[in-house]
Amino acid sequence: MLLPPLNDDCCTIILSMLVTPDLAALSRVSQVAPSYVRPWLVRDLNIAGSHGTHFINRDIYDFIFRYALAPYIEVLKMIPRRECKPSFSNYFSRRENQSLVREAMNIIAEIVEAAVNIRSFRMDTFFGQFLEEDPRILISLQRHPRLRTLQLNGLRVTDVDSLLAHPISDLLCLQLSTSEAMDVQRLFEVARSSSQTLEELLISYHICPYNSPDADCRSAILASYPCLQRLLLRDIKMDPSGLSQVFPSLQNLKMGMLHDQVSPIILPTDLVCESKPNATPFNLLPGLRSIDGHSALLALPLYSHLQRLHISEIASTQESFEDLLTVMKCSPLISISLCIRARSPTEELSLSPNTWPFTIPYTISAVAKCVPLAQFLELSFNWGRFRPGLASGFSARTCLEWALSSESACAPLAALSDLRFVSFTVPAPGREYDENPPHMQDIADNVLCTLPTIKYLAMRSWGLLRHRLYFRRRKSSDGETLSSESAGGKNLAVQITRSEAHAAYLNYSWEATDLQGWCVGEHEWQ
């Protein structure tokens, strides 16, 4: 036995709760430990190489087959580290390295073939024809009855041909992204094999060069997806009637375009008229309760059901900001994420008739009045042409301090009794950053003192997204009694990890709405 006082069932529960580093450490405590721990070490694997000239991690491959662990693999990924991706693309696209690619694909095929209990498979590639290279990958995936999630990124035409030749059915989640121009209808043909079971579908039409035309999907999709609840489309145009016919159970819609000035939604004139809040409700997408991405989605008639509103496009005009407020007033929103043009520090110093009218305190106040039920609120601010720099005295810290520490800037949010998680993003020096995160403790303490209902706080400098800090309100269980200083706004905030903040985000942005969040959710949390 691994732990003599406990039976094997109890040990299994304990092992299932441990992360990989803890499992690896546990495997060294006794002679019997490795036999218990090894199956848990391979349940979630990324077999990508650790640097640009190693496509596959051979040590993981050898470990799997030395101890016959393939049947224990549940999640299998081939995702190079972000810093390795450019070198992967350059190195393995060369003709002289094609033998290495073939060898690597053979290894992946062997692992997939042996992983008979696999539930999820993801592969990110940086060269074409990777599925054509070894058809055993798709043939094996076809035969694995427990496979429910499939993610394939970097597809080319020949890869889509292979997917159509080896259709995979009974999936719950499917993600496809392209790396060259093709008929986007063929991607929906791939999804068609699982049309009766899919609950989540993500299709991204990424091609080079980036000024290439978008994909138009207004023609008929030859399938209906009765169970689909979550849909993400990138650089794909579609009309609302097509959405309602093909995805009748849709609850969460995310659409985005590479160029914000291009709308992903083609709205008929009669629908535009019906979509005004004072008009008679137009029951086009009756189940839709969450929209994310392009501001064109605001034109859809969904105010009475909308619980999540996440718009990534900047509200850069007075009209667009007023449109946001109009939608929010008419919707029972619980989770909100907005990006808003606000008055910059230089505009504050030199007021004129043409000065941008909306200050940060005003925008926070205007939003707060429209979302009385909010539990999660994320506000990102844009300062127009103003670019902060260290030379002008604006570091990541001073930008956040200027935005949030002004008198009564956050105070209107205190009226939101259900608000639990608030996130602020402000512009910051883009290239003049320090490797060390800025000290934000006093700013976090001040915000939590102003907002007594808040449990979690995130602050980020816009720049290169280099610095994002997470805090939660101190609890008595943290081991320190809250002092009188704490009541005055000091030491209220405890810095936490990204994973803890992410768990809180899922709680207050998704679970609070009773909506199922994304199975493949890395695209919505940075």
Rosetta blueprint (number, residue, H / E / L):
1 M L
2 L L
3 L L
4 P L
5 P L
6 L L
7 N L
8 D H
9 D H
10 C H
11 C H
12 T H
13 I H
14 I H
15 L H
16 S H
17 M L
18 L L
19 V L
20 T H
21 P H
22 D H
23 L H
24 A H
25 A H
26 L H
27 S L
28 R L
29 V L
30 S L
31 Q L
32 V L
33 A H
34 P H
35 S H
36 Y H
37 V H
38 R H
39 P H
40 W H
41 L H
42 V L
43 R L
44 D E
45 L E
46 N E
47 I L
48 A E
49 G L
50 S L
51 H L
52 G L
53 T L
54 H L
55 F L
56 I E
57 N L
58 R H
59 D H
60 I H
61 Y H
62 D H
63 F H
64 I H
65 F H
66 R H
67 Y L
68 A L
69 L L
70 A H
71 P H
72 Y H
73 I L
74 E L
75 V E
76 L E
77 K E
78 M E
79 I L
80 P L
81 R L
82 R H
83 E H
84 C H
85 K H
86 P H
87 S H
88 F H
89 S H
90 N H
91 Y H
92 F H
93 S L
94 R L
95 R H
96 E H
97 N H
98 Q H
99 S H
100 L H
101 V H
102 R H
103 E H
104 A H
105 M H
106 N H
107 I H
108 I H
109 A H
110 E H
111 I H
112 V H
113 E H
114 A H
115 A L
116 V L
117 N L
118 I L
119 R L
120 S E
121 F E
122 R E
123 M E
124 D E
125 T L
126 F L
127 F L
128 G L
129 Q L
130 F H
131 L H
132 E H
133 E H
134 D L
135 P L
136 R H
137 I H
138 L H
139 I H
140 S H
141 L H
142 Q H
143 R H
144 H L
145 P L
146 R L
147 L L
148 R L
149 T E
150 L E
151 Q E
152 L E
153 N E
154 G E
155 L E
156 R L
157 V H
158 T H
159 D H
160 V H
161 D H
162 S H
163 L H
164 L H
165 A H
166 H L
167 P L
168 I L
169 S L
170 D L
171 L L
172 L L
173 C E
174 L E
175 Q E
176 L E
177 S E
178 T E
179 S L
180 E L
181 A L
182 M L
183 D L
184 V L
185 Q H
186 R H
187 L H
188 F H
189 E H
190 V H
191 A H
192 R H
193 S L
194 S L
195 S L
196 Q L
197 T L
198 L L
199 E L
200 E E
201 L E
202 L E
203 I E
204 S E
205 Y L
206 H L
207 I L
208 C L
209 P L
210 Y L
211 N L
212 S L
213 P L
214 D L
215 A E
216 D E
217 C L
218 R L
219 S L
220 A L
221 I L
222 L L
223 A L
224 S L
225 Y L
226 P L
227 C L
228 L L
229 Q L
230 R E
231 L E
232 L E
233 L E
234 R E
235 D L
236 I E
237 K E
238 M E
239 D L
240 P H
241 S H
242 G H
243 L H
244 S H
245 Q H
246 V H
247 F L
248 P L
249 S L
250 L L
251 Q L
252 N E
253 L E
254 K E
255 M E
256 G E
257 M L
258 L L
259 H L
260 D L
261 Q L
262 V L
263 S L
264 P L
265 I E
266 I L
267 L L
268 P L
269 T H
270 D H
271 L H
272 V H
273 C H
274 E H
275 S L
276 K L
277 P L
278 N L
279 A L
280 T L
281 P L
282 F L
283 N L
284 L L
285 L L
286 P L
287 G L
288 L L
289 R L
290 S E
291 I E
292 D E
293 G E
294 H L
295 S H
296 A H
297 L H
298 L H
299 A H
300 L L
301 P L
302 L L
303 Y L
304 S L
305 H L
306 L L
307 Q L
308 R E
309 L E
310 H E
311 I E
312 S E
313 E E
314 I E
315 A E
316 S L
317 T L
318 Q H
319 E H
320 S H
321 F H
322 E H
323 D H
324 L H
325 L H
326 T H
327 V H
328 M H
329 K H
330 C L
331 S L
332 P L
333 L L
334 I L
335 S E
336 I E
337 S E
338 L E
339 C E
340 I E
341 R E
342 A L
343 R L
344 S L
345 P H
346 T H
347 E H
348 E H
349 L H
350 S L
351 L L
352 S L
353 P L
354 N L
355 T L
356 W L
357 P L
358 F L
359 T L
360 I H
361 P H
362 Y H
363 T H
364 I H
365 S H
366 A H
367 V H
368 A H
369 K H
370 C H
371 V L
372 P L
373 L L
374 A L
375 Q L
376 F E
377 L E
378 E E
379 L E
380 S E
381 F E
382 N E
383 W L
384 G L
385 R L
386 F L
387 R L
388 P L
389 G L
390 L H
391 A H
392 S H
393 G L
394 F L
395 S L
396 A H
397 R H
398 T H
399 C H
400 L H
401 E H
402 W H
403 A H
404 L H
405 S L
406 S L
407 E L
408 S L
409 A L
410 C L
411 A H
412 P H
413 L H
414 A H
415 A H
416 L L
417 S L
418 D L
419 L L
420 R L
421 F E
422 V E
423 S E
424 F E
425 T E
426 V E
427 P L
428 A L
429 P L
430 G L
431 R L
432 E L
433 Y L
434 D L
435 E L
436 N L
437 P L
438 P L
439 H L
440 M L
441 Q H
442 D H
443 I H
444 A H
445 D H
446 N H
447 V H
448 L H
449 C H
450 T H
451 L L
452 P L
453 T L
454 I L
455 K L
456 Y E
457 L E
458 A E
459 M E
460 R E
461 S E
462 W L
463 G L
464 L L
465 L L
466 R L
467 H L
468 R E
469 L E
470 Y E
471 F E
472 R E
473 R E
474 R L
475 K L
476 S H
477 S H
478 D H
479 G L
480 E L
481 T L
482 L L
483 S L
484 S H
485 E H
486 S H
487 A H
488 G L
489 G L
490 K L
491 N L
492 L L
493 A E
494 V E
495 Q E
496 I E
497 T L
498 R H
499 S H
500 E H
501 A H
502 H H
503 A H
504 A H
505 Y H
506 L H
507 N H
508 Y H
509 S H
510 W H
511 E H
512 A H
513 T H
514 D L
515 L L
516 Q L
517 G L
518 W L
519 C L
520 V L
521 G L
522 E H
523 H H
524 E H
525 W L
526 Q L
